[in-house]
Amino acid sequence: MIDRFGAQGRYDRFDLIKLRRWSAGRVAIIGDAAHALPPNIGQGAGCAMMNALSLAVYLERNANVPAALETWETNERPITEHTQRMSYLLGLPTTWPPFLRTLALGWTGRSKWLVAQRTKTALHRPTGTAPQ
């Protein structure tokens, strides 16, 4: 089936969406609308669910919705932006020549620091899941 595409096939890069703010007043945006990322490390839906859960927690803890939204974004945005960066960077080698791609991806799997960066989101304990 893939051979039938011939020269008509193409590969499109994935979008990376990064808003200046996730909220304004009493309105918040979550998920891909606020922070879409390439699927290279498989954490897009996880980030959306973490942010939805934490949003509910912050709103439950603070009746002042604009203040709750501001605190939520300040506290939760760094892990999501880290995830976006890692997913984007780890996707770059997919368009490189095979030899370079193999070298780069092999190195990323052996580097303890890069493995830690890549798995940081998966190992993150979302707000609202720790025992009170």
N, CA, C and O atoms as a GROMACS GRO file, in nm:
protein
  528
    1MET      N    1   0.082  -0.118   0.000
    1MET     CA    2   0.000   0.000   0.000
    1MET      C    3   0.087   0.126   0.000
    1MET      O    4   0.061   0.219  -0.076
    2ILE      N    5   0.188   0.129   0.082
    2ILE     CA    6   0.274   0.248   0.091
    2ILE      C    7   0.348   0.270  -0.039
    2ILE      O    8   0.365   0.384  -0.082
    3ASP      N    9   0.394   0.164  -0.104
    3ASP     CA   10   0.463   0.177  -0.232
    3ASP      C   11   0.376   0.245  -0.336
    3ASP      O   12   0.429   0.310  -0.426
    4ARG      N   13   0.246   0.232  -0.326
    4ARG     CA   14   0.156   0.290  -0.425
    4ARG      C   15   0.153   0.443  -0.417
    4ARG      O   16   0.112   0.508  -0.514
    5PHE      N   17   0.196   0.501  -0.307
    5PHE     CA   18   0.200   0.647  -0.297
    5PHE      C   19   0.303   0.706  -0.392
    5PHE      O   20   0.281   0.814  -0.449
    6GLY      N   21   0.414   0.637  -0.410
    6GLY     CA   22   0.520   0.685  -0.498
    6GLY      C   23   0.567   0.824  -0.460
    6GLY      O   24   0.587   0.853  -0.343
    7ALA      N   25   0.584   0.909  -0.559
    7ALA     CA   26   0.632   1.046  -0.537
    7ALA      C   27   0.524   1.137  -0.481
    7ALA      O   28   0.552   1.251  -0.445
    8GLN      N   29   0.401   1.088  -0.473
    8GLN     CA   30   0.292   1.173  -0.424
    8GLN      C   31   0.287   1.180  -0.271
    8GLN      O   32   0.222   1.268  -0.215
    9GLY      N   33   0.356   1.088  -0.206
    9GLY     CA   34   0.354   1.089  -0.060
    9GLY      C   35   0.429   1.210  -0.005
    9GLY      O   36   0.517   1.265  -0.071
   10ARG      N   37   0.395   1.249   0.115
   10ARG     CA   38   0.464   1.360   0.179
   10ARG      C   39   0.460   1.344   0.330
   10ARG      O   40   0.381   1.267   0.384
   11TYR      N   41   0.545   1.417   0.395
   11TYR     CA   42   0.551   1.417   0.541
   11TYR      C   43   0.538   1.560   0.587
   11TYR      O   44   0.615   1.647   0.546
   12ASP      N   45   0.441   1.586   0.672
   12ASP     CA   46   0.423   1.720   0.728
   12ASP      C   47   0.470   1.720   0.872
   12ASP      O   48   0.444   1.626   0.948
   13ARG      N   49   0.540   1.825   0.910
   13ARG     CA   50   0.581   1.838   1.049
   13ARG      C   51   0.458   1.869   1.134
   13ARG      O   52   0.359   1.923   1.085
   14PHE      N   53   0.467   1.834   1.259
   14PHE     CA   54   0.358   1.860   1.351
   14PHE      C   55   0.366   2.002   1.403
   14PHE      O   56   0.474   2.062   1.410
   15ASP      N   57   0.250   2.056   1.440
   15ASP     CA   58   0.246   2.192   1.495
   15ASP      C   59   0.293   2.195   1.639
   15ASP      O   60   0.278   2.099   1.714
   16LEU      N   61   0.349   2.308   1.674
   16LEU     CA   62   0.387   2.337   1.812
   16LEU      C   63   0.316   2.466   1.846
   16LEU      O   64   0.347   2.572   1.791
   17ILE      N   65   0.220   2.459   1.938
   17ILE     CA   66   0.141   2.577   1.975
   17ILE      C   67   0.183   2.622   2.114
   17ILE      O   68   0.183   2.543   2.208
   18LYS      N   69   0.219   2.748   2.124
   18LYS     CA   70   0.260   2.804   2.252
   18LYS      C   71   0.198   2.942   2.265
   18LYS      O   72   0.244   3.038   2.203
   19LEU      N   73   0.094   2.952   2.345
   19LEU     CA   74   0.027   3.079   2.366
   19LEU      C   75   0.102   3.164   2.468
   19LEU      O   76   0.173   3.112   2.554
   20ARG      N   77   0.085   3.295   2.456
   20ARG     CA   78   0.144   3.384   2.557
   20ARG      C   79   0.080   3.360   2.693
   20ARG      O   80   0.148   3.364   2.795
   21ARG      N   81  -0.051   3.335   2.693
   21ARG     CA   82  -0.124   3.310   2.817
   21ARG      C   83  -0.224   3.199   2.793
   21ARG      O   84  -0.278   3.185   2.683
   22TRP      N   85  -0.248   3.121   2.897
   22TRP     CA   86  -0.349   3.016   2.890
   22TRP      C   87  -0.484   3.064   2.940
   22TRP      O   88  -0.586   2.996   2.923
   23SER      N   89  -0.486   3.182   3.003
   23SER     CA   90  -0.612   3.229   3.059
   23SER      C   91  -0.618   3.381   3.053
   23SER      O   92  -0.517   3.450   3.043
   24ALA      N   93  -0.742   3.430   3.060
   24ALA     CA   94  -0.768   3.574   3.069
   24ALA      C   95  -0.899   3.590   3.143
   24ALA      O   96  -1.001   3.532   3.104
   25GLY      N   97  -0.897   3.668   3.249
   25GLY     CA   98  -1.018   3.686   3.329
   25GLY      C   99  -1.062   3.554   3.389
   25GLY      O  100  -0.990   3.492   3.467
   26ARG      N  101  -1.183   3.512   3.352
   26ARG     CA  102  -1.241   3.389   3.405
   26ARG      C  103  -1.243   3.276   3.303
   26ARG      O  104  -1.316   3.178   3.320
   27VAL      N  105  -1.163   3.288   3.198
   27VAL     CA  106  -1.162   3.188   3.090
   27VAL      C  107  -1.023   3.127   3.076
   27VAL      O  108  -0.922   3.198   3.081
   28ALA      N  109  -1.019   2.994   3.060
   28ALA     CA  110  -0.891   2.924   3.040
   28ALA      C  111  -0.901   2.835   2.918
   28ALA      O  112  -1.008   2.787   2.881
   29ILE      N  113  -0.787   2.813   2.857
   29ILE     CA  114  -0.777   2.722   2.743
   29ILE      C  115  -0.682   2.610   2.784
   29ILE      O  116  -0.576   2.636   2.842
   30ILE      N  117  -0.719   2.486   2.755
   30ILE     CA  118  -0.632   2.374   2.789
   30ILE      C  119  -0.616   2.282   2.668
   30ILE      O  120  -0.683   2.299   2.565
   31GLY      N  121  -0.529   2.186   2.681
   31GLY     CA  122  -0.508   2.087   2.577
   31GLY      C  123  -0.437   2.145   2.456
   31GLY      O  124  -0.364   2.243   2.466
   32ASP      N  125  -0.458   2.082   2.341
   32ASP     CA  126  -0.390   2.124   2.219
   32ASP      C  127  -0.418   2.268   2.181
   32ASP      O  128  -0.335   2.332   2.116
   33ALA      N  129  -0.532   2.322   2.220
   33ALA     CA  130  -0.563   2.462   2.189
   33ALA      C  131  -0.464   2.555   2.256
   33ALA      O  132  -0.436   2.663   2.205
   34ALA      N  133  -0.409   2.514   2.371
   34ALA     CA  134  -0.315   2.598   2.446
   34ALA      C  135  -0.171   2.557   2.425
   34ALA      O  136  -0.081   2.642   2.427
   35HIS      N  137  -0.147   2.428   2.406
   35HIS     CA  138  -0.008   2.380   2.405
   35HIS      C  139   0.012   2.252   2.324
   35HIS      O  140   0.064   2.154   2.375
   36ALA      N  141  -0.030   2.255   2.199
   36ALA     CA  142  -0.009   2.137   2.114
   36ALA      C  143   0.140   2.110   2.098
   36ALA      O  144   0.221   2.203   2.095
   37LEU      N  145   0.176   1.983   2.089
   37LEU     CA  146   0.316   1.947   2.070
   37LEU      C  147   0.324   1.826   1.980
   37LEU      O  148   0.229   1.749   1.970
   38PRO      N  149   0.438   1.808   1.914
   38PRO     CA  150   0.455   1.689   1.831
   38PRO      C  151   0.444   1.562   1.916
   38PRO      O  152   0.475   1.567   2.035
   39PRO      N  153   0.403   1.450   1.858
   39PRO     CA  154   0.384   1.328   1.936
   39PRO      C  155   0.511   1.247   1.959
   39PRO      O  156   0.503   1.128   1.988
   40ASN      N  157   0.625   1.308   1.948
   40ASN     CA  158   0.752   1.235   1.952
   40ASN      C  159   0.781   1.164   2.084
   40ASN      O  160   0.853   1.064   2.085
   41ILE      N  161   0.727   1.213   2.195
   41ILE     CA  162   0.750   1.144   2.322
   41ILE      C  163   0.618   1.098   2.385
   41ILE      O  164   0.616   1.051   2.499
   42GLY      N  165   0.509   1.112   2.311
   42GLY     CA  166   0.381   1.057   2.355
   42GLY      C  167   0.324   1.118   2.481
   42GLY      O  168   0.266   1.046   2.563
   43GLN      N  169   0.338   1.249   2.501
   43GLN     CA  170   0.292   1.312   2.624
   43GLN      C  171   0.187   1.421   2.604
   43GLN      O  172   0.151   1.489   2.700
   44GLY      N  173   0.138   1.440   2.483
   44GLY     CA  174   0.041   1.547   2.457
   44GLY      C  175  -0.089   1.530   2.535
   44GLY      O  176  -0.132   1.623   2.603
   45ALA      N  177  -0.151   1.414   2.526
   45ALA     CA  178  -0.276   1.391   2.599
   45ALA      C  179  -0.251   1.392   2.749
   45ALA      O  180  -0.335   1.440   2.826
   46GLY      N  181  -0.136   1.341   2.792
   46GLY     CA  182  -0.102   1.342   2.934
   46GLY      C  183  -0.092   1.483   2.988
   46GLY      O  184  -0.141   1.512   3.097
   47CYS      N  185  -0.029   1.572   2.910
   47CYS     CA  186  -0.020   1.712   2.952
   47CYS      C  187  -0.159   1.775   2.962
   47CYS      O  188  -0.188   1.848   3.056
   48ALA      N  189  -0.244   1.745   2.865
   48ALA     CA  190  -0.380   1.800   2.868
   48ALA      C  191  -0.455   1.752   2.990
   48ALA      O  192  -0.524   1.830   3.056
   49MET      N  193  -0.443   1.624   3.022
   49MET     CA  194  -0.513   1.570   3.139
   49MET      C  195  -0.455   1.624   3.269
   49MET      O  196  -0.530   1.656   3.362
   50MET      N  197  -0.321   1.636   3.277
   50MET     CA  198  -0.259   1.695   3.397
   50MET      C  199  -0.308   1.837   3.418
   50MET      O  200  -0.340   1.876   3.530
   51ASN      N  201  -0.313   1.914   3.310
   51ASN     CA  202  -0.354   2.054   3.322
   51ASN      C  203  -0.502   2.067   3.355
   51ASN      O  204  -0.540   2.158   3.428
   52ALA      N  205  -0.585   1.977   3.303
   52ALA     CA  206  -0.728   1.980   3.336
   52ALA      C  207  -0.749   1.946   3.483
   52ALA      O  208  -0.827   2.012   3.552
   53LEU      N  209  -0.680   1.843   3.532
   53LEU     CA  210  -0.692   1.805   3.673
   53LEU      C  211  -0.643   1.918   3.763
   53LEU      O  212  -0.711   1.955   3.859
   54SER      N  213  -0.526   1.972   3.732
   54SER     CA  214  -0.472   2.077   3.818
   54SER      C  215  -0.559   2.203   3.812
   54SER      O  216  -0.573   2.273   3.913
   55LEU      N  217  -0.618   2.232   3.697
   55LEU     CA  218  -0.709   2.346   3.687
   55LEU      C  219  -0.827   2.328   3.783
   55LEU      O  220  -0.864   2.422   3.854
   56ALA      N  221  -0.884   2.209   3.786
   56ALA     CA  222  -0.995   2.182   3.877
   56ALA      C  223  -0.952   2.198   4.023
   56ALA      O  224  -1.026   2.252   4.104
   57VAL      N  225  -0.831   2.153   4.054
   57VAL     CA  226  -0.780   2.163   4.191
   57VAL      C  227  -0.763   2.310   4.230
   57VAL      O  228  -0.807   2.351   4.338
   58TYR      N  229  -0.700   2.390   4.144
   58TYR     CA  230  -0.679   2.531   4.176
   58TYR      C  231  -0.811   2.606   4.189
   58TYR      O  232  -0.825   2.693   4.275
   59LEU      N  233  -0.909   2.573   4.104
   59LEU     CA  234  -1.040   2.639   4.115
   59LEU      C  235  -1.114   2.597   4.241
   59LEU      O  236  -1.188   2.676   4.299
   60GLU      N  237  -1.094   2.473   4.283
   60GLU     CA  238  -1.157   2.426   4.407
   60GLU      C  239  -1.095   2.495   4.529
   60GLU      O  240  -1.164   2.522   4.627
   61ARG      N  241  -0.967   2.522   4.523
   61ARG     CA  242  -0.896   2.581   4.637
   61ARG      C  243  -0.911   2.732   4.647
   61ARG      O  244  -0.886   2.789   4.754
   62ASN      N  245  -0.951   2.798   4.540
   62ASN     CA  246  -0.956   2.944   4.540
   62ASN      C  247  -1.084   2.991   4.469
   62ASN      O  248  -1.100   2.968   4.349
   63ALA      N  249  -1.173   3.055   4.541
   63ALA     CA  250  -1.299   3.102   4.483
   63ALA      C  251  -1.279   3.218   4.386
   63ALA      O  252  -1.366   3.245   4.302
   64ASN      N  253  -1.167   3.288   4.397
   64ASN     CA  254  -1.136   3.397   4.306
   64ASN      C  255  -1.082   3.336   4.176
   64ASN      O  256  -0.964   3.302   4.166
   65VAL      N  257  -1.169   3.322   4.078
   65VAL     CA  258  -1.133   3.250   3.955
   65VAL      C  259  -1.013   3.311   3.884
   65VAL      O  260  -0.921   3.237   3.850
   66PRO      N  261  -1.009   3.443   3.858
   66PRO     CA  262  -0.890   3.497   3.790
   66PRO      C  263  -0.760   3.470   3.866
   66PRO      O  264  -0.657   3.441   3.805
   67ALA      N  265  -0.763   3.479   3.999
   67ALA     CA  266  -0.642   3.451   4.078
   67ALA      C  267  -0.606   3.303   4.071
   67ALA      O  268  -0.488   3.268   4.060
   68ALA      N  269  -0.706   3.216   4.076
   68ALA     CA  270  -0.681   3.072   4.066
   68ALA      C  271  -0.620   3.038   3.932
   68ALA      O  272  -0.528   2.957   3.924
   69LEU      N  273  -0.670   3.099   3.826
   69LEU     CA  274  -0.618   3.072   3.692
   69LEU      C  275  -0.473   3.119   3.679
   69LEU      O  276  -0.390   3.052   3.617
   70GLU      N  277  -0.444   3.234   3.737
   70GLU     CA  278  -0.308   3.287   3.730
   70GLU      C  279  -0.210   3.196   3.806
   70GLU      O  280  -0.101   3.166   3.757
   71THR      N  281  -0.250   3.151   3.924
   71THR     CA  282  -0.166   3.061   4.003
   71THR      C  283  -0.149   2.928   3.932
   71THR      O  284  -0.039   2.873   3.927
   72TRP      N  285  -0.257   2.876   3.876
   72TRP     CA  286  -0.255   2.750   3.800
   72TRP      C  287  -0.153   2.759   3.686
   72TRP      O  288  -0.067   2.672   3.673
   73GLU      N  289  -0.163   2.862   3.606
   73GLU     CA  290  -0.072   2.874   3.492
   73GLU      C  291   0.073   2.891   3.537
   73GLU      O  292   0.163   2.829   3.481
   74THR      N  293   0.095   2.974   3.637
   74THR     CA  294   0.231   2.996   3.687
   74THR      C  295   0.294   2.865   3.734
   74THR      O  296   0.412   2.839   3.709
   75ASN      N  297   0.216   2.783   3.803
   75ASN     CA  298   0.270   2.660   3.860
   75ASN      C  299   0.277   2.544   3.761
   75ASN      O  300   0.368   2.461   3.770
   76GLU      N  301   0.185   2.536   3.669
   76GLU     CA  302   0.175   2.418   3.582
   76GLU      C  303   0.242   2.436   3.445
   76GLU      O  304   0.279   2.337   3.382
   77ARG      N  305   0.256   2.556   3.401
   77ARG     CA  306   0.309   2.579   3.267
   77ARG      C  307   0.453   2.530   3.247
   77ARG      O  308   0.484   2.480   3.139
   78PRO      N  309   0.541   2.541   3.347
   78PRO     CA  310   0.680   2.498   3.323
   78PRO      C  311   0.695   2.352   3.281
   78PRO      O  312   0.777   2.323   3.194
   79ILE      N  313   0.620   2.260   3.339
   79ILE     CA  314   0.634   2.119   3.301
   79ILE      C  315   0.580   2.096   3.159
   79ILE      O  316   0.634   2.014   3.084
   80THR      N  317   0.476   2.167   3.123
   80THR     CA  318   0.420   2.154   2.988
   80THR      C  319   0.517   2.211   2.884
   80THR      O  320   0.538   2.150   2.779
   81GLU      N  321   0.577   2.325   2.913
   81GLU     CA  322   0.672   2.383   2.819
   81GLU      C  323   0.798   2.298   2.807
   81GLU      O  324   0.856   2.287   2.699
   82HIS      N  325   0.840   2.237   2.916
   82HIS     CA  326   0.953   2.143   2.910
   82HIS      C  327   0.918   2.028   2.815
   82HIS      O  328   0.999   1.988   2.732
   83THR      N  329   0.798   1.976   2.829
   83THR     CA  330   0.752   1.865   2.745
   83THR      C  331   0.748   1.906   2.598
   83THR      O  332   0.790   1.830   2.511
   84GLN      N  333   0.700   2.025   2.571
   84GLN     CA  334   0.697   2.074   2.433
   84GLN      C  335   0.839   2.080   2.375
   84GLN      O  336   0.862   2.035   2.263
   85ARG      N  337   0.932   2.137   2.452
   85ARG     CA  338   1.070   2.149   2.404
   85ARG      C  339   1.130   2.012   2.373
   85ARG      O  340   1.189   1.992   2.266
   86MET      N  341   1.115   1.918   2.466
   86MET     CA  342   1.174   1.786   2.447
   86MET      C  343   1.112   1.715   2.327
   86MET      O  344   1.183   1.653   2.247
   87SER      N  345   0.982   1.724   2.313
   87SER     CA  346   0.915   1.658   2.201
   87SER      C  347   0.960   1.717   2.069
   87SER      O  348   0.984   1.644   1.973
   88TYR      N  349   0.970   1.849   2.063
   88TYR     CA  350   1.014   1.915   1.941
   88TYR      C  351   1.159   1.875   1.908
   88TYR      O  352   1.188   1.835   1.795
   89LEU      N  353   1.247   1.886   2.006
   89LEU     CA  354   1.389   1.856   1.982
   89LEU      C  355   1.412   1.711   1.943
   89LEU      O  356   1.494   1.682   1.856
   90LEU      N  357   1.341   1.619   2.007
   90LEU     CA  358   1.360   1.478   1.975
   90LEU      C  359   1.297   1.441   1.840
   90LEU      O  360   1.324   1.333   1.788
   91GLY      N  361   1.216   1.528   1.784
   91GLY     CA  362   1.160   1.503   1.652
   91GLY      C  363   1.247   1.553   1.539
   91GLY      O  364   1.230   1.511   1.425
   92LEU      N  365   1.340   1.642   1.569
   92LEU     CA  366   1.425   1.698   1.463
   92LEU      C  367   1.501   1.591   1.383
   92LEU      O  368   1.506   1.600   1.260
   93PRO      N  369   1.560   1.491   1.448
   93PRO     CA  370   1.636   1.392   1.369
   93PRO      C  371   1.552   1.309   1.272
   93PRO      O  372   1.609   1.242   1.185
   94THR      N  373   1.420   1.312   1.284
   94THR     CA  374   1.338   1.229   1.194
   94THR      C  375   1.350   1.272   1.048
   94THR      O  376   1.317   1.195   0.958
   95THR      N  377   1.397   1.393   1.024
   95THR     CA  378   1.411   1.440   0.886
   95THR      C  379   1.557   1.439   0.839
   95THR      O  380   1.587   1.480   0.727
   96TRP      N  381   1.646   1.392   0.923
   96TRP     CA  382   1.788   1.387   0.888
   96TRP      C  383   1.818   1.263   0.804
   96TRP      O  384   1.739   1.169   0.802
   97PRO      N  385   1.932   1.263   0.736
   97PRO     CA  386   1.973   1.142   0.662
   97PRO      C  387   1.983   1.022   0.758
   97PRO      O  388   2.017   1.040   0.875
   98PRO      N  389   1.954   0.902   0.710
   98PRO     CA  390   1.948   0.784   0.797
   98PRO      C  391   2.069   0.765   0.888
   98PRO      O  392   2.051   0.731   1.006
   99PHE      N  393   2.189   0.784   0.839
   99PHE     CA  394   2.308   0.763   0.922
   99PHE      C  395   2.310   0.859   1.040
   99PHE      O  396   2.334   0.818   1.154
  100LEU      N  397   2.286   0.987   1.013
  100LEU     CA  398   2.285   1.087   1.120
  100LEU      C  399   2.168   1.064   1.217
  100LEU      O  400   2.184   1.079   1.338
  101ARG      N  401   2.053   1.029   1.162
  101ARG     CA  402   1.937   1.002   1.245
  101ARG      C  403   1.965   0.886   1.342
  101ARG      O  404   1.934   0.895   1.461
  102THR      N  405   2.024   0.779   1.290
  102THR     CA  406   2.056   0.663   1.374
  102THR      C  407   2.155   0.700   1.483
  102THR      O  408   2.139   0.660   1.598
  103LEU      N  409   2.258   0.777   1.446
  103LEU     CA  410   2.355   0.822   1.546
  103LEU      C  411   2.289   0.906   1.655
  103LEU      O  412   2.309   0.882   1.774
  104ALA      N  413   2.209   1.005   1.614
  104ALA     CA  414   2.147   1.096   1.709
  104ALA      C  415   2.049   1.024   1.801
  104ALA      O  416   2.052   1.044   1.922
  105LEU      N  417   1.963   0.941   1.745
  105LEU     CA  418   1.864   0.873   1.827
  105LEU      C  419   1.929   0.769   1.918
  105LEU      O  420   1.882   0.746   2.030
  106GLY      N  421   2.036   0.706   1.871
  106GLY     CA  422   2.110   0.613   1.956
  106GLY      C  423   2.172   0.684   2.075
  106GLY      O  424   2.171   0.634   2.187
  107TRP      N  425   2.226   0.802   2.048
  107TRP     CA  426   2.288   0.881   2.154
  107TRP      C  427   2.184   0.926   2.256
  107TRP      O  428   2.210   0.923   2.376
  108THR      N  429   2.066   0.967   2.208
  108THR     CA  430   1.964   1.014   2.302
  108THR      C  431   1.916   0.901   2.393
  108THR      O  432   1.876   0.927   2.506
  109GLY      N  433   1.921   0.778   2.345
  109GLY     CA  434   1.882   0.665   2.428
  109GLY      C  435   1.988   0.626   2.531
  109GLY      O  436   1.956   0.563   2.632
  110ARG      N  437   2.113   0.663   2.505
  110ARG     CA  438   2.222   0.629   2.597
  110ARG      C  439   2.257   0.740   2.695
  110ARG      O  440   2.321   0.715   2.797
  111SER      N  441   2.218   0.860   2.665
  111SER     CA  442   2.250   0.974   2.752
  111SER      C  443   2.156   0.975   2.873
  111SER      O  444   2.035   0.991   2.859
  112LYS      N  445   2.214   0.958   2.991
  112LYS     CA  446   2.132   0.958   3.113
  112LYS      C  447   2.058   1.090   3.130
  112LYS      O  448   1.942   1.093   3.171
  113TRP      N  449   2.126   1.200   3.098
  113TRP     CA  450   2.064   1.331   3.111
  113TRP      C  451   1.945   1.344   3.016
  113TRP      O  452   1.839   1.390   3.057
  114LEU      N  453   1.962   1.304   2.890
  114LEU     CA  454   1.852   1.315   2.794
  114LEU      C  455   1.737   1.221   2.828
  114LEU      O  456   1.621   1.257   2.810
  115VAL      N  457   1.768   1.103   2.876
  115VAL     CA  458   1.662   1.012   2.919
  115VAL      C  459   1.583   1.075   3.033
  115VAL      O  460   1.460   1.068   3.035
  116ALA      N  461   1.653   1.138   3.128
  116ALA     CA  462   1.585   1.205   3.239
  116ALA      C  463   1.498   1.320   3.189
  116ALA      O  464   1.387   1.339   3.238
  117GLN      N  465   1.546   1.395   3.092
  117GLN     CA  466   1.468   1.505   3.036
  117GLN      C  467   1.346   1.453   2.961
  117GLN      O  468   1.237   1.510   2.972
  118ARG      N  469   1.365   1.346   2.886
  118ARG     CA  470   1.257   1.288   2.807
  118ARG      C  471   1.148   1.228   2.895
  118ARG      O  472   1.030   1.233   2.859
  119THR      N  473   1.183   1.173   3.009
  119THR     CA  474   1.086   1.106   3.095
  119THR      C  475   1.035   1.193   3.210
  119THR      O  476   0.954   1.149   3.290
  120LYS      N  477   1.083   1.316   3.217
  120LYS     CA  478   1.045   1.406   3.327
  120LYS      C  479   0.893   1.421   3.339
  120LYS      O  480   0.840   1.417   3.449
  121THR      N  481   0.825   1.438   3.229
  121THR     CA  482   0.680   1.456   3.232
  121THR      C  483   0.610   1.327   3.274
  121THR      O  484   0.518   1.330   3.355
  122ALA      N  485   0.655   1.215   3.220
  122ALA     CA  486   0.592   1.087   3.254
  122ALA      C  487   0.608   1.055   3.402
  122ALA      O  488   0.522   0.988   3.460
  123LEU      N  489   0.716   1.101   3.464
  123LEU     CA  490   0.741   1.074   3.605
  123LEU      C  491   0.687   1.183   3.698
  123LEU      O  492   0.691   1.169   3.820
  124HIS      N  493   0.637   1.290   3.640
  124HIS     CA  494   0.584   1.404   3.718
  124HIS      C  495   0.456   1.365   3.790
  124HIS      O  496   0.368   1.301   3.731
  125ARG      N  497   0.444   1.402   3.916
  125ARG     CA  498   0.321   1.375   3.992
  125ARG      C  499   0.230   1.496   3.973
  125ARG      O  500   0.260   1.604   4.024
  126PRO      N  501   0.120   1.480   3.901
  126PRO     CA  502   0.031   1.594   3.875
  126PRO      C  503  -0.031   1.652   4.001
  126PRO      O  504  -0.057   1.580   4.098
  127THR      N  505  -0.054   1.781   3.999
  127THR     CA  506  -0.124   1.848   4.108
  127THR      C  507  -0.260   1.782   4.126
  127THR      O  508  -0.333   1.759   4.030
  128GLY      N  509  -0.292   1.751   4.251
  128GLY     CA  510  -0.421   1.690   4.279
  128GLY      C  511  -0.414   1.539   4.298
  128GLY      O  512  -0.515   1.477   4.334
  129THR      N  513  -0.297   1.479   4.274
  129THR     CA  514  -0.287   1.333   4.289
  129THR      C  515  -0.212   1.292   4.415
  129THR      O  516  -0.214   1.175   4.452
  130ALA      N  517  -0.147   1.386   4.480
  130ALA     CA  518  -0.072   1.352   4.603
  130ALA      C  519  -0.171   1.343   4.719
  130ALA      O  520  -0.269   1.417   4.724
  131PRO      N  521  -0.145   1.252   4.812
  131PRO     CA  522  -0.233   1.242   4.929
  131PRO      C  523  -0.231   1.373   5.008
  131PRO      O  524  -0.126   1.436   5.024
  132GLN      N  525  -0.345   1.412   5.057
  132GLN     CA  526  -0.357   1.537   5.135
  132GLN      C  527  -0.330   1.510   5.281
  132GLN      O  528  -0.335   1.602   5.362
   0.00000   0.00000   0.00000
